[in-house]
Amino acid sequence: MMKSRYRNIAMAVAAAWFGMALTSVQAREAAQLPDRAAGVPSAQTETNPAGQHEGTAAQGATAASAAHQADGAFMQVPGVYRQRIGNLRVTALLDGFLPLPFGTAKGIDAKSLEAALRQAHVPRMGDGIQTAVNVFLVERGDRRMLVDTGAGTCFGQTTGKLTDALKSAGIDPATVTDVLLTHAHPDHVCGLLRPDGTEAYPKATVWIPDAEAAYWLNARNAETLPEEFKKAFFEASAALAPYVKDGRMQRVKGSHAGGKPTEVLPGVRMVAANGHTPGHVGWLMDDRLLLWGDIVHFHAVQFARPQVYLVFDSNAPAAIASRKRLFAEAARHDWWVGGAHLPFPGLGHVVPYGKKSYHWVRGEFSPLP
């Protein structure tokens, strides 16, 4: 009973900080960021090389089309990147970007943080740090498995581009067989719904860690939050609710820190990664690819300094321990890694750098075999 109570308190604290940070992000976005045409936000600087370029309207174009071209001539196309890993066909999909406030990074002084970000040439976004929101589609045999679903309509116009990316990749959402959730923060689950509130993946089974479902699907837990922080809670629970009602949500137990991963589908195992939230997990595919959700937010800092954590981690010591453990395992097994908040496409490898630090080596653009 005490363990359950502690877990709920920890989740409430995490949700409160998460709501505060991202509500302030939305407010700054509305005040500072210009309107953008549909597609990946123009803050993106290093994703798909096939971006459009500035130019004048063709002779004879209507005034409306000329105005549209003038508005959207300098923008990125939807972010899609494909990688074959053994028998897996992996498609990285860019949902967009969020500006994480500088104050969300803890365990590092402001001067060192600024220096690391500057050295890695991490772009600013408004008055925050540009942070990608990546989603991964893994195909094998007759299964199409989507790991997380992006932010949907929950965080404004710089995210929610997953539908565009899927369309660009030629993927019909109705053909997705499984959605594997790393955790239930809104930037990972709000994309379960279309803008009209209907299910975005009408034929998919949604797999969720039991600890996440237990928190986000219990409305009483919102009572522990200040009024201004309840929005994030209800957005997440609303995104999950239709799949619960339809009987297409599977709650997966097990996968405690240091325990044996839980197999949910052939070759697909749920790996403990708790700390960011108590039920946070990664998904290990064919012992070749680890999709680790929010193990890393600040790539310029946390590989070299795994002890740096986020203010809205529900349990900072556990988050740090999970990060160190998964860094070590990924390096030892030479796994491919995919991260929700690594620079798009978010695929690469973790390699040791000294005794207690690591280095991120992003995968190189390669033709498909």
C-alpha positions, -999 to +999 in steps of 0.1 A: +000+000+000+028+024+009+046+015-023+016+023-044+011+056-025+047+066-030+044+058-067+014+080-071+030+109-052+061+106-074+040+106-106+021+136-093+053+156-087+065+146-122+033+156-138+033+189-119+067+199-131+060+186-166+028+206-168+045+237-155+074+235-179+054+228-210+026+251-202+051+279-200+066+267-233+032+270-250+027+305-236+061+316-250+054+299-283+022+318-287+039+350-279+071+347-298+071+321-325+057+330-360+030+310-376+043+282-398+029+264-428+020+228-423+049+204-422+081+203-401+088+236-383+114+258-399+135+257-367+147+223-381+182+228-396+196+193-401+171+167-410+159+159-445+182+171-473+153+174-497+140+207-482+123+233-504+141+265-513+130+301-518+117+312-552+091+332-570+058+320-581+057+306-616+044+329-643+006+326-645+001+313-610-029+327-591-024+353-565-035+328-539-009+302-548+017+329-550+009+340-515+010+304-503+044+299-519+057+331-504+045+319-470+059+283-471+087+285-497+115+281-471+104+251-450+114+215-444+095+186-458+081+160-433+109+142-415+112+106-426+144+084-424+146+047-430+172+022-417+173-016-420+186-033-389+188-071-394+152-082-402+138-049-389+127-021-412+129+010-391+114+044-400+122+074-379+094+100-380+098+136-368+068+148-349+084+183-345+102+202-318+098+215-283+118+243-267+129+229-233+136+257-208+172+259-196+160+255-160+148+219-166+184+206-166+196+198-131+229+184-118+249+209-139+257+245-134+243+271-158+278+280-172+287+244-180+254+237-195+257+268-218+292+258-228+282+222-237+252+234-257+274+260-275+301+234-283+276+210-298+259+238-317+225+230-303+200+255-317+179+278-295+142+277-300+125+308-286+141+312-252+146+274-248+167+246-261+155+230-294+145+194-286+133+170-312+102+148-307+109+115-326+086+085-332+098+052-346+079+027-368+093-008-368+082-033-394+089-070-393+068-097-410+032-087-408+036-063-379+038-026-380+048-013-345+048+023-336+069+033-306+052+063-290+029+087-310+042+122-306+024+152-292-007+154-313-025+187-307-013+190-271+017+213-275+009+237-303+021+241-338+057+231-335+047+195-329+020+171-341+035+165-375+035+127-372+005+124-395+023+143-422+054+122-418+035+090-420+018+102-452+051+111-467+064+077-458+034+060-475+021+046-442-016+043-436-022+047-398-050+020-401-022-005-410-004+000-377-008-032-357+008-022-324+016+010-305+043+005-279+044+033-253+076+041-233+055+062-209+024+084-209+037+120-209+016+140-234+044+144-259+043+106-263+006+097-261-014+127-274-008+115-310-030+085-302-059+108-312-067+127-344-075+164-340-112+155-340-107+133-310-111+100-328-086+071-326-056+077-349-047+040-350-081+023-352-068-013-356-038-012-333-033-028-299-017-003-275+009-017-251+016+003-220+036-003-188+012-012-160+026+015-137+019+042-163-017+030-169-023+028-132-014+064-127-028+082-158-061+063-159-070+071-123-087+105-123-082+107-085-045+112-091-053+146-106-066+157-073-030+159-060-021+184-087-024+222-085-052+234-108-028+248-134-010+215-138-040+193-144-041+200-181-012+176-189-028+149-168-062+151-185-046+153-220-027+121-214-056+102-199-080+114-226-056+101-253-056+066-237-093+064-228-107+054-263-083+024-265-093+013-230-130+016-240-124-005-271-105-032-252-074-026-273-051-015-245-028-041-230-012-033-196+022-050-193+035-059-158+071-066-149+104-052-161+116-038-128+150-023-127+176-050-130+150-076-138+146-097-168+129-079-198+093-088-204+085-102-239+052-089-252+055-100-288+079-123-306+113-106-304+099-075-287+108-070-250+100-043-225+131-032-207+130-014-174+140+023-176+122+038-146+130+072-131+118+097-156+084+082-146+080+052-123+068+031-152+091+044-180+104+016-202+124+010-234+116-015-261+142-039-273+137-054-308+154-086-318+183-078-294+195-054-320+176-021-315+167-004-282+141+024-284+146+040-251+121+069-249+132+097-226+165+083-213+182+114-229+168+149-234+200+169-236+223+149-259+250+175-257+253+170-220+239+137-207+261+113-226+292+129-212+275+135-178+248+108-172+242+123-138+225+153-153+187+149-149+155+168-156+135+187-131+104+167-140+120+133-135+097+116-109+127+100-092+161+115-102+184+089-087+164+061-104+165+081-137+203+085-135+207+048-126+186+037-156+205+060-179+239+047-168+227+011-170+212+014-205+243+034-217+265+005-205+243-022-220+238-005-253+276+000-256+284-036-245+260-052-269+266-027-297+228-021-300+213+004-323+196+030-302+166+052-310+158+082-287+126+103-286+146+135-280+178+128-298+185+150-329+164+136-358+165+109-370+176+099-335+192+066-345+228+057-337+251+040-311+264+047-276+302+043-272+323+045-240+343+077-236+366+074-206+356+055-175+322+070-167+312+089-198+298+080-232+296+095-266+267+095-291+275+084-326+246+091-349+239+067-377+252+078-411+228+083-440+228+050-460+210+036-490+186+008-482+198-027-492 
